Amino acid sequence: MNKVSDVDTIVLDLDVKDKIDIFKLVAKKAKELNIIEDEEKVIEEFIEKEKDTETYLGSKCAMPHIKTNIIGSSVIFYIRLKNEMLWSGKDSAKYIFLIISNREDVEKHLKLLRLISKIIMKNDILKIFKESDDTLKISNTINEIE
């Protein structure tokens, strides 16, 4: 799989009040990194997806994900929050994996969903995301999982 994460797509100990703040930050960073051109469209698509689909996965992890026509290559952002936040219903999340993928590349989108699921199911790997302050190590972990 091509590289889908790097140190610029990892944000640790973020202090935000809600999901929309997370979506805004990711859209802004994606634009700064020339991954997307339209921040507002990405924010809107994340908000709409959250209305339609449950993205809380358990283990204090959430995986908001969108397929869009305004991105070339798929990307994974990882956000570790400073404090847990209510994600859905009564479930709180602290570890957020956000996927932005090309609408046309359904297979890649599904691979990225499976990749995040593998991270969450393997405690030794998930521990890296929960505890490490090394953004390169976190990024490499995302890119090395098959």
N, C-alpha and C positions, 0 to 999 in steps of 0.2 A: 504494500500500500504506500502511496506517496505520502510525504510528510504532511500532516494535518494540524500540527501544533508547533509552536516555538515559544521562546521565552516571552515574546510580546503578546501572546494570547493567554498568558497565565497571570492572574491577579490574586494576590494573597492578602487575607485579613481586611477585606473590603468592609467598610462601615456604610450601610445603606438602610433606607427605611422600608423599601418594598421591591417587588419584582420589577416594576417599571424602571426603577433606578438602575437595576442590573441590566435590563434590556437597553437602556439609553447608553450606559457605559460601554457595553459590547458593541453597539452600533457605532459609537464614536471612535472606538479603537479600530474597528474593522475599516472605517473610512480612512483614518489616519494611516493604516497599513496598506491602503489601496486594494483592499479585498472587496469592498463595495463602494458604490457612489452615493446611494440614497439612504441616509441614516433613518429618516422618518419611515420609509417603507419597511425596513427591517424591524423597527420598533413595533409598527402596526401589525406586522405578520406574527411576531412573537406574542403580542397581546391576543390576537385572534386565535392563535394555536392554543394558548392557555385556556381560553374560553371553551374550546372544543375538546381538548384532550388532557387527561391527567398526566402530569409529567413528574410527579413525586414517585420515587422508586423504593423508598425505604432506606434504612441505615443513614438517615439524615441527608440523603442525596436526591437531587432533582436533575432532570435532563430535558430542559426545553429544547425543542428542535424545529427547524423550519426548512422547507424546500422553497427556493426562490429562483426567479429568472434573472436576478441582478448580481449573481456571483459566478465567477469562472470556476475556481477550485474550491472544494469543500474545506471547511475549517472547524476545529473544535476549540472553544474557549473554556478554560477552567477558572472558576471563581470560588475561592474559599472565603466565606464570610467571617467577619470578626465575631459576630454573634449569630446564633440561630435566628431564623425568622419564620413566621407562619407561612407555609407554602400553599397548602390546600387543606380545607377542612380543619382538622385538628393536628395535622402533621407539620412538623418544623423541619427546615432544611438548613444546612450550613455549607454543603459541598455541591456546587452547581456546575454541571457540564452542559455547555450550550453548543449545539450543532447548527451550522448554517451550511446548507448544501444546495447544489444546483438542482433545480426542479427536474431537469432532463436525466440526471444521473441517479435513478432510483436505486440501482444496485449499490452504489457508493454510500448513499444515505443509509441503506439497511446495514451495510458493513459497519458504519460508524455507530449506529444504534447498538449493534452486537458488541462492538469494542467497549463501549461504555458499560454495558451490562456485565461484561467479563471483569472489568475493573471493580465494579461494585460487589460482585459475587466472591471475589478472592480477597480475603481479609489482609493478606500480606501485601498485596498491591494497593488496596484501598488505604492502608496505613500510610503509604508514601504521600498520598494526596491529603490526608488528614494532618500529618505531622511535619512533613519536610518544608523547609523554607528555601530550598534550592529549586528555582524555577526551571533551570536546565534539566535537572533530574526528573522533574514532573513532566516536562515536555517530552523528554526522551522516552519516558515510560509510556506515554500515550502513543508515540510513534513506533515503539517497538512491539507492542502487543499485536498479535496476529489473531 
